[in-house]
Amino acid sequence: NKRLSKDSVDYWTKDRSIIMLRKNNNPIGFIIYKINNRYNYGYISYLVIDTKHQAKGYGYGLMQHVINKVQSLGCKDISLCVVDGNDKAIGLYKKLGFKEISKGEFKLQLAPAR
């Protein structure tokens, strides 16, 4: 069981936001995302849900929260990449309205915030 060094954690979280999901005060998942204000888009770096808690709506809830946040800030789209063969994740992203724009790359066009 390898632990991340502080340097690698800083690298992956620099200029990004992290939301940790807990159940009974125990972490069960997280999402890391970035908002690029200069080009007006969001990017999801990671979505991780513990395998014991998958297919229970937690990933959907985290994704929807970030989509709403990015949209409320006026971003025009949000994108992410997924490893080929991760069918559960691909199904989730498609359910949320993401479209595959190239192999493993998905994008969701956002309506302007009201």
Secondary structure, DSSP 8 states (H G I E B T S, - for coil): -----HHHHHHHHTT-EEEEEEETTEEEEEEEEEEETTTTEEEEEEEEE-GGGTTSSHHHHHHHHHHHHHHHTT-SEEEEE--TT-HHHHHHHHHTT-EEEETTEEEEE-----
